[in-house]
Amino acid sequence: MTPLQLFKCLSDDTRLKSVLIVSTLEEACVCDLMGALELDQPKVSRHLAELRKCNIVLGERRGKWVYYQLHPELPEWAKDMIAQVAQNNLDYFSTALDKLKHAQSQGTAC
């Protein structure tokens, strides 16, 4: 993966926030991202499919939901860059992350 390929794949707000959430939590389900981003399932799944095609995330089906994590074969420089962006730009996706954590604490998540 080249830097250009990575940045093109992350150039959408939904995809970038999804990756930052997945990176921060180490794993997130489609339904978690739906609530966090306030988007319907087809839209979230479409963006996650793009991220899978780019080999940025890897999905694992558990029952009716798919859980995503950063792809284990993602280059270290890319993982480091994603982690740095997440750590230094929490305000960019903190609202979404708070919604997800609130749903999990209320037992309304997946």
PASEBA-1860 file (N, C-alpha, C; in nm, 3 decimals):
! residues 110
1> MTPLQLFK> 0.085/-0.118/0.000/0.000/0.000/0.000/0.089/0.124/0.000 ~ 0.053/0.217/-0.086/0.127/0.343/-0.091/0.053/0.447/-0.008 ~ 0.121/0.553/0.032/0.052/0.660/0.104/-0.066/0.716/0.023 ~ -0.049/0.729/-0.107/-0.157/0.783/-0.190/-0.280/0.692/-0.184 ~ -0.260/0.561/-0.192/-0.372/0.468/-0.184/-0.444/0.479/-0.049 ~ -0.365/0.487/0.059/-0.425/0.498/0.192/-0.506/0.626/0.205 ~ -0.449/0.738/0.165/-0.519/0.865/0.179/-0.643/0.872/0.091 ~ -0.638/0.813/-0.026/-0.758/0.809/-0.111/-0.868/0.729/-0.044
9> CLSDDTRL> -0.832/0.617/0.017/-0.932/0.534/0.085/-0.992/0.603/0.206 ~ -0.916/0.689/0.271/-0.963/0.758/0.392/-1.017/0.897/0.363 ~ -1.033/0.931/0.236/-1.070/1.069/0.201/-1.218/1.101/0.220 ~ -1.295/1.007/0.271/-1.436/1.031/0.299/-1.456/1.040/0.450 ~ -1.541/1.133/0.494/-1.565/1.155/0.636/-1.611/1.028/0.707 ~ -1.705/0.956/0.649/-1.757/0.834/0.712/-1.649/0.728/0.724 ~ -1.571/0.710/0.618/-1.465/0.609/0.622/-1.357/0.648/0.724 ~ -1.319/0.773/0.726/-1.216/0.817/0.820/-1.263/0.801/0.964
17> KSVLIVST> -1.382/0.847/0.995/-1.433/0.833/1.132/-1.447/0.685/1.170 ~ -1.491/0.602/1.077/-1.503/0.459/1.105/-1.368/0.399/1.141 ~ -1.266/0.432/1.065/-1.132/0.379/1.091/-1.079/0.430/1.225 ~ -1.102/0.556/1.254/-1.054/0.611/1.381/-1.125/0.545/1.499 ~ -1.254/0.519/1.486/-1.328/0.450/1.592/-1.277/0.307/1.608 ~ -1.264/0.236/1.498/-1.214/0.098/1.503/-1.075/0.095/1.564 ~ -0.990/0.186/1.526/-0.854/0.193/1.580/-0.856/0.220/1.730 ~ -0.938/0.313/1.773/-0.945/0.350/1.914/-1.000/0.236/2.000
25> LEEACVCD> -1.105/0.170/1.951/-1.168/0.063/2.029/-1.108/-0.075/2.002 ~ -1.023/-0.083/1.902/-0.961/-0.207/1.855/-1.059/-0.295/1.779 ~ -1.189/-0.271/1.793/-1.290/-0.348/1.721/-1.423/-0.275/1.731 ~ -1.500/-0.278/1.623/-1.634/-0.219/1.625/-1.724/-0.296/1.530 ~ -1.848/-0.306/1.568/-1.949/-0.376/1.490/-2.020/-0.275/1.398 ~ -2.076/-0.326/1.292/-2.153/-0.241/1.200/-2.261/-0.166/1.277 ~ -2.332/-0.236/1.365/-2.440/-0.170/1.438/-2.387/-0.061/1.531 ~ -2.267/-0.081/1.587/-2.206/0.023/1.670/-2.179/0.148/1.586
33> LMGALELD> -2.125/0.128/1.468/-2.092/0.240/1.380/-2.218/0.309/1.329 ~ -2.326/0.232/1.309/-2.453/0.292/1.267/-2.500/0.395/1.369 ~ -2.501/0.356/1.495/-2.545/0.446/1.601/-2.449/0.562/1.622 ~ -2.321/0.533/1.617/-2.220/0.637/1.640/-2.223/0.744/1.532 ~ -2.239/0.701/1.407/-2.234/0.794/1.294/-2.372/0.841/1.249 ~ -2.475/0.785/1.312/-2.615/0.817/1.279/-2.642/0.796/1.130 ~ -2.603/0.677/1.083/-2.624/0.640/0.944/-2.693/0.505/0.939 ~ -2.762/0.476/0.827/-2.829/0.347/0.816/-2.730/0.237/0.780
41> QPKVSRHL> -2.773/0.114/0.799/-2.686/-0.002/0.780/-2.629/-0.011/0.639 ~ -2.708/0.008/0.534/-2.649/-0.002/0.400/-2.536/0.097/0.375 ~ -2.551/0.219/0.425/-2.447/0.321/0.403/-2.320/0.286/0.479 ~ -2.333/0.245/0.605/-2.216/0.207/0.684/-2.148/0.086/0.620 ~ -2.226/-0.013/0.582/-2.170/-0.134/0.521/-2.100/-0.104/0.389 ~ -2.154/-0.012/0.311/-2.091/0.025/0.184/-1.954/0.087/0.208 ~ -1.945/0.176/0.307/-1.816/0.239/0.338/-1.717/0.136/0.394 ~ -1.765/0.046/0.477/-1.677/-0.057/0.531/-1.630/-0.152/0.420
49> AELRKCNI> -1.715/-0.177/0.322/-1.674/-0.258/0.207/-1.559/-0.191/0.132 ~ -1.566/-0.059/0.119/-1.456/0.015/0.054/-1.328/0.002/0.135 ~ -1.340/0.011/0.266/-1.223/-0.003/0.352/-1.165/-0.145/0.348 ~ -1.253/-0.244/0.334/-1.207/-0.382/0.319/-1.133/-0.398/0.186 ~ -1.188/-0.339/0.081/-1.126/-0.347/-0.052/-0.987/-0.284/-0.050 ~ -0.969/-0.183/0.031/-0.839/-0.116/0.046/-0.746/-0.189/0.142 ~ -0.795/-0.296/0.204/-0.719/-0.373/0.304/-0.682/-0.289/0.426 ~ -0.772/-0.198/0.463/-0.750/-0.118/0.584/-0.817/-0.184/0.704
57> VLGERRGK> -0.934/-0.245/0.681/-1.003/-0.316/0.788/-1.028/-0.460/0.745 ~ -1.054/-0.542/0.845/-1.087/-0.682/0.823/-1.212/-0.711/0.904 ~ -1.311/-0.775/0.842/-1.436/-0.805/0.910/-1.448/-0.951/0.948 ~ -1.516/-0.974/1.060/-1.543/-1.110/1.107/-1.690/-1.120/1.143 ~ -1.761/-1.211/1.077/-1.904/-1.228/1.105/-1.922/-1.305/1.235 ~ -2.011/-1.248/1.320/-2.052/-1.313/1.444/-2.203/-1.301/1.451 ~ -2.270/-1.408/1.424/-2.415/-1.403/1.417/-2.458/-1.320/1.299 ~ -2.547/-1.225/1.323/-2.595/-1.144/1.211/-2.512/-1.017/1.188
65> WVYYQLHP> -2.413/-0.991/1.273/-2.334/-0.870/1.260/-2.191/-0.901/1.219 ~ -2.126/-0.802/1.162/-1.985/-0.814/1.125/-1.906/-0.717/1.211 ~ -1.800/-0.768/1.273/-1.713/-0.688/1.358/-1.584/-0.658/1.282 ~ -1.539/-0.534/1.292/-1.423/-0.488/1.216/-1.309/-0.450/1.307 ~ -1.188/-0.476/1.257/-1.065/-0.433/1.322/-0.971/-0.387/1.212 ~ -0.864/-0.318/1.250/-0.765/-0.282/1.150/-0.707/-0.410/1.092 ~ -0.683/-0.408/0.962/-0.630/-0.527/0.895/-0.492/-0.559/0.952 ~ -0.468/-0.684/0.992/-0.338/-0.720/1.049/-0.221/-0.700/0.952
73> ELPEWAKD> -0.248/-0.701/0.823/-0.141/-0.683/0.724/-0.124/-0.537/0.682 ~ -0.196/-0.446/0.749/-0.179/-0.303/0.722/-0.036/-0.266/0.761 ~ 0.037/-0.195/0.675/0.176/-0.161/0.709/0.184/-0.084/0.841 ~ 0.294/-0.106/0.912/0.314/-0.040/1.042/0.304/0.111/1.031 ~ 0.360/0.168/0.926/0.355/0.313/0.911/0.211/0.362/0.900 ~ 0.124/0.282/0.838/-0.017/0.320/0.825/-0.088/0.307/0.960 ~ -0.062/0.199/1.033/-0.121/0.183/1.166/-0.077/0.296/1.258 ~ 0.052/0.331/1.252/0.104/0.439/1.334/0.038/0.572/1.299
81> MIAQVAQN> 0.021/0.597/1.170/-0.040/0.721/1.126/-0.186/0.729/1.173 ~ -0.260/0.620/1.161/-0.400/0.617/1.205/-0.407/0.641/1.356 ~ -0.319/0.576/1.431/-0.317/0.594/1.577/-0.285/0.738/1.613 ~ -0.190/0.799/1.545/-0.153/0.939/1.572/-0.269/1.034/1.540 ~ -0.336/1.010/1.429/-0.451/1.094/1.393/-0.559/1.081/1.499 ~ -0.587/0.959/1.542/-0.689/0.937/1.644/-0.653/1.006/1.775 ~ -0.529/0.991/1.820/-0.486/1.049/1.948/-0.486/1.201/1.945 ~ -0.453/1.259/1.832/-0.436/1.404/1.824/-0.555/1.479/1.765
89> NLDYFSTA> -0.660/1.406/1.732/-0.779/1.470/1.673/-0.906/1.412/1.731 ~ -0.905/1.385/1.859/-1.022/1.325/1.924/-1.146/1.411/1.904 ~ -1.131/1.542/1.900/-1.246/1.630/1.881/-1.316/1.603/1.747 ~ -1.244/1.550/1.649/-1.301/1.523/1.517/-1.406/1.411/1.522 ~ -1.385/1.312/1.609/-1.478/1.199/1.613/-1.528/1.166/1.754 ~ -1.506/1.256/1.849/-1.545/1.228/1.988/-1.696/1.217/2.006 ~ -1.774/1.294/1.933/-1.920/1.284/1.944/-1.966/1.145/1.904 ~ -1.914/1.095/1.794/-1.949/0.961/1.748/-1.904/0.856/1.849
97> LDKLKHAQ> -1.785/0.870/1.900/-1.732/0.776/1.998/-1.814/0.778/2.126 ~ -1.855/0.896/2.169/-1.939/0.908/2.289/-2.074/0.840/2.268 ~ -2.134/0.856/2.152/-2.262/0.790/2.122/-2.247/0.639/2.128 ~ -2.139/0.589/2.073/-2.115/0.445/2.072/-2.096/0.393/2.216 ~ -2.014/0.460/2.293/-1.988/0.418/2.432/-2.115/0.427/2.517 ~ -2.196/0.530/2.493/-2.322/0.544/2.566/-2.416/0.427/2.534 ~ -2.427/0.393/2.407/-2.512/0.280/2.367/-2.463/0.151/2.430 ~ -2.332/0.132/2.434/-2.276/0.011/2.494/-2.305/0.006/2.645
105> SQGTAC> -2.294/0.121/2.712/-2.318/0.123/2.857/-2.466/0.103/2.891 ~ -2.554/0.141/2.797/-2.698/0.123/2.817/-2.746/-0.015/2.774 ~ -2.655/-0.092/2.716/-2.692/-0.225/2.669/-2.771/-0.225/2.540 ~ -2.767/-0.112/2.468/-2.843/-0.101/2.343/-2.755/-0.123/2.221 ~ -2.629/-0.156/2.242/-2.539/-0.185/2.130/-2.563/-0.329/2.085 ~ -2.488/-0.373/1.987/-2.501/-0.508/1.929/-2.499/-0.616/2.035
END
